[in-house]
């Protein structure tokens, strides 16, 4: 059974304000070198067009590893990253390539706990009341709805 077969399809679309104001502000700030709480601009090739797509994300470092978590669930960037398996992360003028591997929901519990501890104020609404102090069972129920990718940062590109 693959990681995607163990997932429950789930997606929370962004509101007009998030899409048109908040995400644009975070992406604009991050492109100018101001990382807000670990924000990066994720650049990944579209699975159908092959064109580069970008979206602001929160990059988590936990236990000496790096992760991308999809608080909104099965987003377009998640679907694109599953196909591409790699992309670029940008902050300021610095872009780094990366490879990504989706991790099984059962392996993602402590990553989700750390992610919620850091960003619950921003993304908690997408986790249906599950927070960093949740039980293992509550985190396991949330994990099948929120894809997590282990990221290996590669070289810097221009």
SULBELKA-V434097 format. One record per backbone hydrogen bond with DSSP energy under -0.5 kcal/mol. NH is the residue of the N-H (numbers start at 1). CO is the residue of the C=O. E is the energy in kcal/mol with one decimal. If there is no record, write none. Layout:
nh=NH co=CO e=E
nh=NH co=CO e=E
This chain:
nh=6 co=2 e=-0.9
nh=6 co=3 e=-1.0
nh=7 co=4 e=-0.7
nh=8 co=144 e=-2.3
nh=9 co=7 e=-0.6
nh=12 co=72 e=-2.0
nh=13 co=11 e=-0.6
nh=19 co=15 e=-2.7
nh=20 co=16 e=-3.4
nh=21 co=17 e=-2.4
nh=22 co=17 e=-2.0
nh=23 co=18 e=-3.3
nh=25 co=21 e=-2.5
nh=26 co=22 e=-2.7
nh=27 co=23 e=-2.7
nh=28 co=24 e=-2.7
nh=29 co=25 e=-2.8
nh=30 co=26 e=-2.7
nh=31 co=27 e=-2.7
nh=32 co=28 e=-1.0
nh=33 co=30 e=-1.8
nh=34 co=29 e=-2.6
nh=35 co=33 e=-1.0
nh=36 co=34 e=-0.6
nh=37 co=35 e=-0.9
nh=39 co=36 e=-0.5
nh=40 co=57 e=-2.4
nh=41 co=90 e=-2.4
nh=42 co=40 e=-0.7
nh=42 co=55 e=-3.0
nh=43 co=88 e=-3.0
nh=44 co=53 e=-2.3
nh=46 co=51 e=-3.1
nh=50 co=46 e=-1.4
nh=53 co=44 e=-2.4
nh=55 co=42 e=-1.8
nh=57 co=40 e=-2.8
nh=59 co=38 e=-2.0
nh=59 co=57 e=-0.6
nh=60 co=58 e=-0.6
nh=60 co=67 e=-2.4
nh=62 co=60 e=-0.5
nh=62 co=65 e=-2.8
nh=65 co=62 e=-1.5
nh=66 co=151 e=-0.6
nh=67 co=60 e=-3.0
nh=68 co=149 e=-2.2
nh=69 co=58 e=-0.6
nh=70 co=147 e=-2.5
nh=71 co=69 e=-0.9
nh=73 co=70 e=-1.5
nh=74 co=10 e=-4.0
nh=75 co=73 e=-2.4
nh=79 co=75 e=-2.1
nh=80 co=76 e=-2.8
nh=81 co=77 e=-2.5
nh=82 co=78 e=-2.3
nh=83 co=79 e=-1.3
nh=84 co=80 e=-3.1
nh=85 co=81 e=-2.8
nh=87 co=98 e=-1.9
nh=88 co=43 e=-2.8
nh=89 co=96 e=-2.6
nh=90 co=41 e=-2.0
nh=91 co=94 e=-2.3
nh=92 co=30 e=-3.7
nh=94 co=91 e=-1.6
nh=95 co=93 e=-0.6
nh=95 co=157 e=-1.0
nh=96 co=89 e=-2.5
nh=97 co=155 e=-2.8
nh=98 co=87 e=-2.0
nh=99 co=152 e=-2.1
nh=100 co=85 e=-2.5
nh=101 co=150 e=-2.2
nh=103 co=148 e=-2.7
nh=107 co=104 e=-1.8
nh=108 co=104 e=-0.7
nh=108 co=105 e=-1.0
nh=112 co=108 e=-2.9
nh=113 co=109 e=-2.3
nh=114 co=110 e=-2.2
nh=115 co=111 e=-2.6
nh=116 co=112 e=-2.9
nh=117 co=113 e=-2.1
nh=118 co=114 e=-1.7
nh=119 co=115 e=-2.9
nh=120 co=116 e=-1.8
nh=122 co=119 e=-1.6
nh=123 co=119 e=-2.6
nh=124 co=120 e=-2.4
nh=126 co=123 e=-2.2
nh=127 co=124 e=-1.8
nh=128 co=125 e=-0.7
nh=129 co=124 e=-0.7
nh=130 co=127 e=-2.1
nh=134 co=131 e=-1.7
nh=139 co=135 e=-2.4
nh=140 co=136 e=-2.5
nh=141 co=137 e=-2.0
nh=142 co=138 e=-1.7
nh=143 co=139 e=-2.5
nh=144 co=140 e=-1.0
nh=145 co=142 e=-1.9
nh=146 co=142 e=-0.6
nh=146 co=143 e=-0.7
nh=149 co=68 e=-2.9
nh=150 co=101 e=-3.0
nh=151 co=66 e=-3.1
nh=152 co=99 e=-2.8
nh=153 co=151 e=-0.6
nh=154 co=97 e=-3.6
nh=157 co=95 e=-3.1
